[in-house]
Amino acid sequence: MTITTPLRPSRRTVETIALTESSWRVCDADLPDDDATRLIAYVEQNDVGFEVLWMWPFPGSCTTYAALDEAFEAVTERLRQRRTFREAS
């Protein structure tokens, strides 16, 4: 199942793809499917909450959040940061 969520106030959208019942791949839906940089993070539920494995800007760093909403809020913020970074470049 794929869920596409618009971010406000920008035109960016987040695509959330369920990998299992407790894990998701989160992408920048405004980038082409064949663009590897569209992958923002993986989110997985574990015993302590929801772990986000960041793929941008530095692949491999992890952050754990108590609630799924907090994890997706962080992903949304990361996408906003990426947009700002790209616009400044």
Secondary structure, DSSP 8 states (H G I E B T S, - for coil): -EEEEE-SSSS-EEEEEEEETTEEEEEETTS-TT-GGGEEEEEEEETTEEEEEE-SSSTT-EEEESSHHHHHHHHHHHHHHHHHHHHH-
